[in-house]
Amino acid sequence: MRAQKIGLLGGSFNPAHEGHRQISLAALRILNLDQVWWLVSPQNPLKSTDGMAEFEDRLAAANNVARHPKIHVSDFEARIGEQRTARTLAVLKVTYRQHKFVWLMGADNMVQLPQWQNWEQIMELVPVAVFNRPGYMYKALNGKVATKYRNRRILNGLGSDGRRRLAEMSPPAWTFLPETVIKLSSTQIRNYRDTAGNTCP
């Protein structure tokens, strides 16, 4: 496989939804990526197993939602027996040395990132693109991660879109995409399904 610029969207995908697809399509366009890989986690270490669908079911549902030739749903973490993002990224970079990777995350996850194991290693392994989420922009841009790496932020302006070259930059490098406001969340969908299930005959 020729060298490509690939966005990585990790998570439980419990369930995958149109917001994941919107993020991926925006990343392909704005960051000039060749592909986006959805890394479906066997189990997010920060989330409870309560209400967590079976891995194979989440993987199949993600494939149904993706519906795009440049979005690839991957069981990579299950195959290597890993659920920690820093370790997954390290293995990916060794396994696919020819590719350039960008980690994709929502602003809510950027706020929570310091709770992740070896979070600084994540920032220093691959460039990171942060997508806007309602109510999280201010927290994300003034939080611990943004403050620590404020001099490594890639801004779009002055007639040059540096974001299109993000995948080719040496980490730490990150950018915030304010124009991509993703309103859906897996939690909201699960809560809606639970409510609907409780009220329907």
Buried (B, 14 or more C-beta within 10 A) or exposed (E): EEEBBBBBBBBBBBBBBEBBBBBBBBBBEBBBBBBBBBBBBBBBEEBEEEEBBEBEEBBBBBBEBBEEEBBBBBBBBBEEEBBBBBBBBBBBBEEBEEBBBBBBBBBBBBBBBEEBEBBBBBBBBBBBBBBBBEEBBEBBBEBEBBEBBEEBBBEBEEEEBBBBBBBEBEBBBBBBBEEBEBEBBBEEBBEEEEEEEEEEE
